[in-house]
Amino acid sequence: MPLTPVSELIAAARPGGLGAFNVITLEHAEAIAAGAEAADRPAVLQISENTVAYHGSLAPLALACLRIAADSSAPLAVHLDHATSFALVRAAAELGIGSVMYDGSTAAYADNVAATAEIAAWCHARGVFVEAELGAVGGKDGAHTPGVRTDPAEAAEFVAATGVDALAVAVGSAHAMHERSAELDNELIGRLSVKVPVPLVLHGSSGVPDAGLRAAVEHGMTKINLATRLNIEATAAVRAVLGSDAALSDPRKYLRPARTAIQREVTHLLRVLRD
């Protein structure tokens, strides 16, 4: 089916949350699409600025994701995650990516507002959905401060000043967690959802247990970003295959199980967000 705008995916996911999964390799993209099809749920394929740096450019992986999403029977969108430069946002839009996250959260508040507003205006003129971040989500390359929380009044002010379509908020999660021990501030999520007029986004969701993800959605969280959970499952599958055959050298023999593991986890998580 044709690519679906993120705004429509958010509506399609309700009353549950919208799962958004980071793509690092082609196998990730294939598995996310297959997992969404198995769950019969919408989903987002996300490419982060770090992944762009890993591959050396955005276009090859982005174009593959756009084609996989368009060919899938599930409603899917492609999203640029944690972009810190206008140049990368512009490159994504020019490739046909209809949703971007500009992350100015490490800047001073006034600077974050100014840069985000400029990017949002540019994107909206081209029909591109814009996510931004206010507050600090821990664990991302040491750039954020654990323990910081987003203030609801400031969040509402930020959205009004920038015109963004979605807002990532700090409510207790952290990026790159391997243990599922994060305890979210659901009372704060509830206050944010009342005060902020756009969908709320939870980053660092891999460290949140299933019950915590469901509670976050019930209290008003809309888009749930997941990356580390998929990588843990994929890596475990690769280790198991290579550990059982020291002579194995065909990447297809260990990447196929990794892809299957990612698909299974995506399906599970999308069902968690729906229940």
C-alpha positions in Angstrom: 0.0 0.0 0.0 1.1 3.6 -0.4 3.2 5.2 2.4 0.9 6.4 5.2 1.4 9.8 6.9 2.4 9.5 10.6 -0.6 11.6 11.6 -2.8 8.9 10.0 -0.9 6.1 11.6 -1.4 7.7 15.0 -5.1 7.8 14.4 -5.1 4.2 13.1 -3.2 2.9 16.2 -5.7 4.4 18.7 -6.8 3.4 21.3 -3.4 1.8 21.5 0.0 3.3 20.9 2.0 3.6 17.7 5.1 1.5 17.6 8.2 3.1 16.0 11.2 0.9 15.5 14.8 1.9 14.5 16.3 0.5 11.4 20.0 -0.2 11.3 20.3 -2.8 8.5 18.1 -3.9 5.6 17.1 -6.9 7.8 15.7 -4.6 10.4 13.4 -2.9 7.8 12.2 -6.2 6.4 11.6 -7.6 9.9 9.7 -4.5 11.1 7.4 -4.6 8.1 6.8 -8.3 8.5 6.2 -7.9 12.2 3.6 -5.2 11.6 1.9 -7.3 9.0 1.7 -10.3 11.5 0.3 -8.0 14.2 -2.1 -6.3 11.8 -0.9 -3.0 13.2 0.5 0.3 11.8 4.2 1.0 12.5 7.0 3.4 11.8 10.5 2.6 10.4 13.0 5.0 11.9 16.5 5.9 10.7 18.6 7.8 13.3 21.3 10.3 12.6 23.8 7.8 14.2 22.7 5.1 11.7 23.2 7.6 8.8 26.7 8.2 10.1 27.3 4.4 10.3 26.3 3.9 6.7 28.0 7.1 5.5 24.9 8.6 3.9 21.1 8.6 4.3 19.9 7.7 0.8 20.7 4.0 0.4 19.0 2.8 3.6 16.2 5.4 3.4 15.3 4.5 -0.2 15.2 0.8 0.8 12.9 1.6 3.8 10.6 3.7 1.6 10.2 0.9 -0.9 9.7 -1.8 1.8 7.1 0.4 3.5 5.3 1.1 0.2 5.3 -2.6 -0.7 4.0 -3.8 2.7 0.4 -4.7 3.4 0.6 -3.0 6.8 0.2 0.8 7.1 3.8 2.0 7.5 5.8 5.3 7.4 9.5 6.2 7.4 10.8 8.6 9.9 14.2 10.4 10.4 15.1 10.1 14.1 17.2 12.4 16.3 18.5 14.7 13.5 20.6 17.5 14.9 21.2 19.4 11.6 18.9 21.2 9.2 21.0 19.6 6.3 20.0 16.1 7.3 16.3 17.1 7.7 16.4 18.6 4.3 18.0 15.6 2.8 15.3 13.3 4.3 12.5 15.4 2.9 14.1 15.5 -0.5 14.2 11.7 -0.5 10.5 11.5 0.2 10.6 10.8 4.0 7.4 12.3 5.4 8.3 12.5 9.1 11.4 13.9 10.9 12.5 14.5 14.4 14.7 17.5 15.0 16.5 17.2 18.3 17.6 20.5 19.7 17.2 19.4 23.3 20.8 19.9 24.3 20.6 23.6 23.3 19.4 26.4 25.6 15.6 26.6 25.6 15.5 29.8 23.5 17.9 28.3 20.9 15.9 25.1 20.8 12.7 27.0 20.2 14.2 29.1 17.4 15.8 26.3 15.5 12.9 24.0 15.9 10.4 26.6 14.7 12.5 27.4 11.6 12.7 23.7 10.7 9.0 23.1 11.5 8.0 25.9 9.2 10.3 24.6 6.4 9.0 21.1 6.8 5.3 22.0 7.0 5.6 23.9 3.7 6.6 20.6 2.2 4.0 18.4 4.0 6.5 16.9 6.4 5.5 15.9 10.0 7.8 17.2 12.7 8.7 15.8 16.1 10.8 17.6 18.5 12.2 17.0 22.0 12.0 19.0 25.3 13.6 17.9 28.5 16.3 15.2 28.5 16.0 11.5 27.8 18.9 9.8 29.5 21.5 7.5 28.0 22.0 8.9 24.5 25.8 9.3 24.1 26.0 11.2 27.4 24.3 14.2 25.9 21.3 14.0 28.2 21.0 14.2 31.9 19.3 11.3 33.7 16.6 12.4 36.1 15.4 15.5 34.2 11.7 15.7 33.6 9.7 17.7 31.1 7.6 20.5 32.7 4.0 20.5 31.3 3.6 24.2 31.1 6.9 24.7 29.4 6.0 21.8 27.0 2.8 23.6 26.0 4.6 26.8 25.5 7.3 25.1 23.4 4.6 23.5 21.1 2.8 26.8 20.7 6.1 28.6 19.9 7.4 26.0 17.4 4.3 24.5 15.8 5.6 21.0 16.0 3.3 18.0 15.4 4.6 15.7 18.1 6.8 16.1 21.2 9.3 13.7 22.8 9.2 14.2 26.6 11.4 13.1 29.5 9.3 11.0 31.9 11.8 8.4 33.3 13.0 6.4 30.3 16.6 6.2 29.0 18.1 5.3 25.7 20.1 2.0 25.2 18.9 0.2 28.4 19.4 -3.5 28.3 17.5 -4.2 31.5 13.7 -3.5 31.5 13.8 -1.7 34.8 12.7 1.9 33.9 9.9 3.3 36.0 7.9 5.9 34.2 6.2 8.8 35.9 2.6 8.1 34.7 1.2 11.0 36.7 3.5 13.3 34.8 2.5 11.6 31.5 -1.2 12.3 32.4 -0.5 16.0 33.1 1.5 16.4 29.9 -1.2 14.8 27.8 -3.8 17.2 29.2 -1.6 20.3 28.7 0.2 19.5 25.4 -2.1 19.6 22.3 0.1 17.3 20.2 0.9 13.6 20.5 3.5 12.7 23.1 6.5 10.5 22.2 8.4 8.1 24.5 12.0 7.6 23.7 14.1 4.9 25.4 11.2 2.6 25.5 13.3 -0.6 25.4 14.0 -0.2 29.1 10.3 -0.2 30.0 8.6 -3.5 30.8 5.4 -4.5 28.9 3.1 -3.4 31.7 4.9 0.0 31.8 4.4 0.5 28.1 0.7 -0.3 28.4 0.4 2.1 31.3 2.2 4.9 29.5 -0.2 4.6 26.6 -3.2 4.5 28.9 -2.0 7.7 30.6 -1.5 9.6 27.3 1.7 8.5 25.5 1.1 8.0 21.8 4.3 7.1 19.8 6.6 4.5 21.4 10.2 4.4 20.1 12.0 1.1 20.3 15.5 0.1 19.2 17.7 -1.7 21.7 15.0 -4.4 22.3 15.3 -5.4 18.6 19.1 -5.4 18.6 19.3 -7.5 21.7 17.0 -10.2 20.1 18.9 -10.0 16.8 22.3 -10.3 18.4 21.2 -13.3 20.6 20.0 -15.1 17.4 23.3 -14.4 15.6 25.4 -15.6 18.6 23.3 -18.8 18.9 23.9 -19.7 15.2 27.6 -18.8 15.1 28.1 -20.6 18.4 26.7 -23.8 17.0 28.9 -23.8 13.8 32.4 -22.4 13.9 32.8 -23.0 10.2 29.7 -21.0 9.1 30.6 -18.0 6.9 27.5 -17.3 4.9 25.9 -14.1 6.4 22.5 -15.3 5.2 22.7 -18.2 7.6 22.9 -16.0 10.6 21.1 -12.8 9.4 18.0 -14.8 8.6 17.5 -15.9 12.2 18.3 -12.4 13.3 15.6 -11.0 11.0 13.1 -13.6 12.3 14.0 -12.6 15.9 13.4 -8.9 15.2 10.1 -9.7 13.4 8.9 -11.8 16.4 9.8 -9.0 18.9 8.1 -6.3 16.7 4.9 -8.3 16.5 5.0 -8.9 20.3 5.5 -5.2 21.1 2.8 -4.0 18.7 0.4 -6.4 20.4 1.4 -5.1 23.8 0.7 -1.5 22.7 -2.7 -2.5 21.4 -3.9 -4.5 24.4 
